[in-house]
Amino acid sequence: MKISIFILCLCLIGWQIPGFALANIEAQENQTVSDARFESMDQTQLQRVLNELSRSLDQLRRKVDHLEDHIDNLEGDVRELKRKR
């Protein structure tokens, strides 16, 4: 159950980051166009893309950590309620 919630949260988080979601859709629709776009970039542009991806990954990690904390708290609440019954 915890894994299902975790996967669902990851999916929801992914769609909250527009650049990540857009890149994911473009990659699925037309990989060749996406590849050509990156091949035509110079080193500076590629570094900017890499930096943006790194920031997005950091945001995702923070959100996942936050969600894991919430899940742990909810599981603790459930255990406490079961114990009180």
Secondary structure as GFF3:
##gff-version 3
##sequence-region A 1 85
A	DSSP	alpha_helix	2	16	.	.	.	ID=ss1
A	DSSP	alpha_helix	18	29	.	.	.	ID=ss2
A	DSSP	alpha_helix	31	39	.	.	.	ID=ss3
A	DSSP	alpha_helix	43	84	.	.	.	ID=ss4
###
